[in-house]
Amino acid sequence: MKNTYNLRSIAATAINQVLDNGQSLSTVLPDLQRNINDKDKALLQEICFGVLRYLPKLEWFINQLMEKPLTGKQRILHYLIMVGIYQLLYTRIPPHAALAETVDGAVALKKPQLKGLINGVLRSFQRQQAQLEERIANNTSQYLHPSWLLKRLQTAYPDDWQSIIEANNQRPPMWLRVNSQHHTAAQYLNLLEQSEITAHLHPLHPNAIRLDEPTAVSRLPGFEDGWSTVQDVSAQGCAELLEPQNGESILDLCAAPGGKTTHILELAPKANVIAVDIDEHRLKRVKENLIRLKQHAVVIQGDGTLPETWAKDQRFDRILLDAPCSATGVIRRHPDIKWLRRDSDINELAQLQAQILEAIWPYLKPGGTLVYATCSIMPEENGKQIQYFLSKHNDASLNDGTDAGLQVLPSTHGGDGFFYARLVKKV
């Protein structure tokens, strides 16, 4: 039975909502995927993530092929053409099928009069592809990053910026965190092999496994029973650095969607954990994760800058603050970040982080540990943030053997970009 929807028009709609309406792909896709079969859901994600990953390159190609860009109410057709070019360049879809479905997308978008234009541009691309790809090799579009972000990376990492953008432009690896309450990582690796899923252990993170190829969680042994969780290896470092202990009172602040909350409880099942996040909608994910892993934590909707409204007179042995950040370390997982972020966001986020850190510090017991973490690679949000905090607080010291925390950069086969600093309150 033929599908009643046109997948390419849905992809163009999603890209339009991200680029013109400033919405994130993770917000847009669930609504658009409602009536789509599982196979097409995977293709829709592949196309949307791919177009946003290669956006400047696709934009450049279109500029070479069209005298004037499509604007206003026709703008969505511009994104439909991108969808077409992306398929021709980066998927195994037969070109004739990619072209036919993309051209039909104009009808689904109620612009049938533009079918000829779309067909013409895509056929021109096919004819000129080799020459166009040769010409773009010397163009800054090849970096696939906005100029403001490129400048910041070049300034902060003069020796590493090229390897950072290369990692950012890859498809992300799929990492698992093995629940140590059920299996060791080595035991779970054997279970994966029995399910014909090839994977590798991480040499430093005891519960981390990288799959050779991403796979549906339904294929993972015991996933519904809480044997493993999908979580990047760098994110796993947060709870490991926190070193939670049974019987302690522990706060996971900015906790959604709950990966770190559940990790804390895997490492210390008898800890008293409170998970707090400002976003009520995202807290549902925390509760779902706790249910799947059969764990208990107190889940509270609350503002990190106003702990007095939800913490009352409580004090904590340990606090994990996964601060709101630019997410510049997880671009390969969320390529829309490159186009949703603005240069001015970095300093605004740094101010918010400083506010939360300042507000929550009094709630840490003397002798207690606070792990400050971000999935950012911007010094303003990380090392500089911690140095500023230490300059203002004589009762704080770094306990991780560094001057201003540990910065991990994204790497092709390794983890995402992440920052950690372990602060201890003097007694």
N, C-alpha and C positions, 0 to 999 in steps of 0.2 A: 504494500500500500504506500502510495507516494505521500511524503510529508506535506502538511498543509502550510508549513512555514518556509521562509527562505532564510537560510542560516547566514548568508553574506550580508543581508540587509540588517539582521539582528546585530551582527558584529559591528557594522557601520554605526548603528544606533548607540551601542555601548561606547565606542570610541568617541563619538560625538558628545555623549554625556560626560565623559572624562575630560576631554580637551576644551569643550566650549562651556560646560556647566560646572567644572571643577569638582566633580564627584570621583570617588576612588572606585577602581575596578571591582574591588571586593564588595562594595556597596551596590554597584550597578548590576553585576552578573546574576546574583540569586533571583532577582525579579524577572530578568529576561530569560532565564533558563527554565522557568516553571513548567512549560509544556513541551520541553525538548527531550528526546530520548538520550540515554547515557552516552552512546557513541558520539552523537552530535554535540553533547555538552563538552566532551573532551576536545572536539575540533573547534568549537566556539572559543574555548579558553586558549587553545593553541594560537588561533588567529588574533584574538584581542591582545594577548600578552606579547605576541610576536610583533604586531604592528606598533605597539607602544615601545617595544625594545628597539626597533629599527626606524623609528619615526623620522629623524632628520634625513636619513638616506632615502626613504620613500618620498618624502617631501621634495627632495632635490630632484629625483627622477621625474616627478609630476611637473615640476617647474620647467624641466627641459622639454617636456612633451606637449605642454599646453601654453598657448599665447597668454591667456589670462586665467587666474584661478577662479574656481566656483565659490561664490560667497552667498551670504544671506540664507534664504530658504533652500538654496541649492548646495549649501556647504556639506550637508550629509552625503551628497554624491561624491564629493572630494574624498571623504573617508571610505566610501565604497570602492573608489579607484585604488586607494591604498590597500584595501583588503585584497583586491585582484592582483596587484603587483606582488604583495607579500606571498600569496599562494604560488605564483609563478617562480619566485626566487627561492623560497624556503620550505615548501612542502612537496610531498610526493603525489599530490593530486594531479591527475593527467591534465595538461594545459587546456584541452578543449572543454573539459568538465568545469575547471576553475573559471574559464571565460564565460561559459554559458550560464552558470549559476550566478556569477557576479553581475552580468548584464541583466538577468532576470530580477536581480535585487532592486533595480530601478523601478520595476513595476510594483514590487512589494512596498516600496517607499513612495508609491503614488507619483512617480515622475517618469512615466513610460516614454515621454517625448525625448528623454535624454539617453535612452538605450543606445542609440547610434553613436553618440559622443563617447560613452563609456567603452563600447566595443572598439571604436577607433583608437582611443588612447592605449588600451591594453594591447591591441595588435601592433601598434607602433612600438610599444615597449618590447614586445617579443622580437620584432625585427632589429631593433637597435640595442638590445640588451648587452651584447659583448662590448660595443663601443662606449656605452654609458657607464658600464662597470669599470672600464679602463680609465675613463675621465674622472670618476668620483674618487679613485684611489688617492688623488692628491688634494682632496677637499676635506675641510675640517668636519664635514657631515659624517665622515667615517668614524669619528669618535663616539657618536650617538649620545652625546650629553649636551645639555644647554651650556652656553658659554660661561655664565656666572659660576656654575658648578665646576666646570673644567678649570677655571682660574683658581678657585678655592683649593681644589685638589692639587694643582701644580704648586701653589704657594705652600700648602701644609706638608706635601709629600713630594719634594722635588725629585727624589730618586725612585719613588714607587707609584707615581700617579698613573703611569701607563699600565702597570700590572693591575692596579685597582679598577681602571675602566674596562680592561679586558675581562676581569672577573665579573664585573657588573653586567657585561653584555652577554654572559653565558646563561644557559638554562641552569637553574639551581639544582644541586644534588639533593637527594632525599635522605634525610638522617632520621634514625629512630633512637629513642631513649628506652632502654630495656628496664622494665620494672624489677628492681633487685629483690622485691618481696616475693617474686615468683621464680625468676631465673637469673643466672649470671649472663653476661653478654655472650660469652662463649657457648653456653647452652642454647641460648636463643638463636645464635648464628647457625647451629646445627639444625634447629627446627626450620629456619628459613631455607637451608639447603635441601631439607626433605621436601619442602614445598616448591623446590626448583626456583628459588629466588637467590641470586648470587649477591654477596655483600662482603664488607670488610669491617673489622674492628678498628677503633681509633686507639693509637698507642698511648695517649695521655688521659683521655676521658673514659672512665671505667665502664660506663653504661651505654656508650655511643656506638652505633653501627651505621655505616653508609651503604645504601643499596647501590648496586651498579646501574640499575635503571629504576626510575620511579615506578611505583605500582599502586593499585587501588588498595585501600586499607582492608577491604573485605578479604584480600588474599593473605594478609598477615596473620600468622598463627596466634590465636588467642586474643586478637585485638579487642573484641567486644568484652572479653573477660579482664581487660586491663593489663595484659602482659607487656604491651609496648605502647609508646606514644610517639607521634610524629613531632619532632622538635630538632631544630638545627643544633649542631654540636656546640656552637658558640653560645647559644642561649642556655645550654645545659651547664655552662660554666658558672652561671649565677648562683644556683643553689649549692653547687659544689664548694664555691668560695665562701658561701654563708655558713657552711658546716653546722646545720641545725642539729639539735640534740633533743632526745625524748624528754618530755616534762617541761620544756621551755615555752615561754609565751613569745610567739613569732608573728610579726606583721609583714604581709606581702602587700606593698602599696603600689597602686597602678597595676593591679593584678590580672586584669582581663587580657587574653581569653583563658588563663588558668594553667598554662603549661608549667610555670614556675611554682605555682601553689601546689600542684600535684607532685612535682619533683621534690619539694620540701618534705611532703608527707611520705613519699617513698623512702627518703633518707632518714626520717624521724617520724614513724607512724604514730607515736604517742605525744607528739608536740601539740600545743594548743595554738592553732593557726587562725589568724583573722585575715581574710582577703578583702581588700578595699579597692574600688575603682569608681571614677566619676560617671562612667557611662553605664546606665542601667541596662540598656539593650545588650551590651557586650558581657555583662555579668551573667547573662543566661548561659553563655558558653562555659563560664567558670563552673556553674552548677552542673551542667551536662558532663563536663570532664570529671568532676568529683564523683558523680553517680557511676560513670563507666568504670572508674578505678576503685569504687566502693570505699571512698574516703570521706572524712568529715572535716569541714572548716566552717567558721562563721563567715558568711558573705555579706558585705555591707556596701551600699552605694554611698559614696562620700567624696568630698573634695580634699585632695592632698594638701592644699594650701590652708585648710581650716580643720586640722585634726581635732580641735577642741569640740567640734560639733558631733563627732562620732567616737572619739577615743576616750572622752571624759577624763577620768583620772588614772586610766590604765598606763602602765609602763611595760616596755618590751625588752626581752633578753636579746633578741635579734630583729633587725628590720632589713627587708629587701626592698629597695626603691628602684624599680625599673622605670626610670623617669621618662615622661613624654619627650620625644625628640624628633629630629628631622628624618630619621630612618634612612639616612644615607649609607648605612652599612648593609641594608637589605634590598638594594635596588634590583638585584637579579631576581628576587622573589616578587617584587612589586615595581615593575618598570615604570608604572604611572607616576611614581614618586618624582621622577626626573622632571615631569611636566606640571605636576601639581605644586611642588615647592617653589618658593621665591627666595631670592638672596636675603631679603629682609627677615625671613622666617627664622634664620639661624640665631640672630641676636634676641629676637622675641622669645624663642624657645629657651635660650640660655637664661633669660630673666625668670621665666616660669620655673625652670629647674632649681634655680637658686632660691626662689620663694618656697618651694616644697621642701627642699633640703633644710632650709632655715626653720621652717615650721615644724618639721617632724623630729628634729634633733633632740629637743627637750623630752620627747617621749621614749628615748632610749635609756635604759638603766645604766648607771655607772658600771664600767667593765663590759658593757654590751658591745655588740658588733653591728655596724650598718654597712651593707653592700650597696653602693651606688652603681647602677648599670644603665647603659643606653645601647641601642642598636644604631648608633651614629659613628661616623669617623671624623667629625668636625672638632678640632681642638677646643673651640669656644664652649662646646657642650660637655667636654670631657676633662682632659688634663687641666686646662685653664680654670674650669669650673671648680675642680677639687683644690687647686692651689689657692684660689680666692677664698674658698670656704675655710681652709686650714689657717689662712692669714687672719681670719676673724674669730677663730675658736681655739683657745688655748687648751681646752679639754678634749681636743680631737687629735688623733694621730693615725698615720697610715700604717696598716699592718700587713701589707702584701709585698714588702721588699722592694717597692718602687718609690720614685720621687713624687709621682702624681697619678698613680693608677696604671693599668695595663691596657694598651690599645691593640686590638686584634684587627688586622685588615682582611677584607674578603679575599678568598683564594679559590681558584677554579675547582679543586677537588676537596678543599677544606671547608671551614665554616664561614658564616657571614661576618661582616664587619661588626665588631662589638667593643665596648669599653667597660672595664670594671675597676672599682676602687673599694678596698675594704678598710673602713674607718672604725677605730675603736675609741670608746669614750673612757677617758682616764677616770680612775677611781678617786 
